[in-house]
Amino acid sequence: MNSSQRDRDDYEFLTTTGEAAHAQALPHFLHLDQPVGRWNYIRIANEIAERIPAGRLLDWGCGFGQMTYLLRRRGFVVTPFDVGADTQLPDVPLTRDLHVVRSAHPTQLPFASHSFDAVLSCGVLEHVDEFSETGNEIESLREIRRVLRPNGHFAIYQLPQRAAWQEALIRALDLGYTHPRRFSEEEIRDLLARTGYRIERMRRNNLLPKNLTGLPERVRAYYSKAGRTLIYLDGLLCRVPGVNRLAGVLEIMARSA
């Protein structure tokens, strides 16, 4: 199967999952509700596969497993991990073959040192201090470095940027949830250096919104028609100096020192 066909199949699978979740009124699948959001996850998986050799990968904070699914399809041996009690996952296509390793501890990982060639944090690091003690970001990053092999890859995606225009607008108009924890480029550089990583690449993304939750269905449907095109345009806009400082997230490729 060529990569283009694989991407289309992945999109259809994520769409089926999103529709099943919507039919069951499940609130935690909003990230799969918009076509542009589904294509964005596929973009992230493809970038990881292009930059990191297939090997043992820890999906740290896997949620309902969209990245685990996509990366397994790209040749990685993925261990999905999350914090919290072992609960029954909802019955949707994405979760039926998802067997999550769990821990009750907010930072400690139940894996031997140097167990993984790569670790992915996709929309997770910003929530560590939100749901546990302040300062656990540092402990979590140290634990990730412990389970990574020397010179292993650490990919961080969907990390909220402090100057993001979308979150500023939502907060100003009280339109819904925004991330309490947001990062500047300088702050995440310092945090990673202090915990034993060296950054190979950092860039901004999500200048164009990927989730229109709360807007009228007609607006969402119209926006959704241009899903893949919006991903392409977003990539171009986020290369424009100055303008990209208002983008929604930071994307980082790092190595364990």
SULDA-V397107 format. One record per run of one state. SS is the DSSP state (@ for helix, = for strand, . for the rest). FROM is the first residue (numbers start at 0). TO is the last residue. If there is no record, write none. Layout:
<<SS,FROM,TO> <SS,FROM,TO>>
//
This chain:
<<.,0,1> <@,2,22> <.,23,25> <@,26,31> <.,32,33> <@,34,50> <.,51,54> <=,55,59> <.,60,64> <@,65,71> <.,72,75> <=,76,82> <.,83,91> <@,92,94> <.,95,99> <=,100,102> <.,103,114> <=,115,121> <.,122,123> <@,124,130> <.,131,134> <@,135,146> <=,147,160> <.,161,163> <@,164,172> <.,173,181> <=,182,182> <.,183,183> <@,184,193> <.,194,195> <=,196,204> <.,205,215> <@,216,223> <.,224,225> <@,226,236> <.,237,241> <@,242,245> <.,246,247> <=,248,255> <.,256,256>>
//
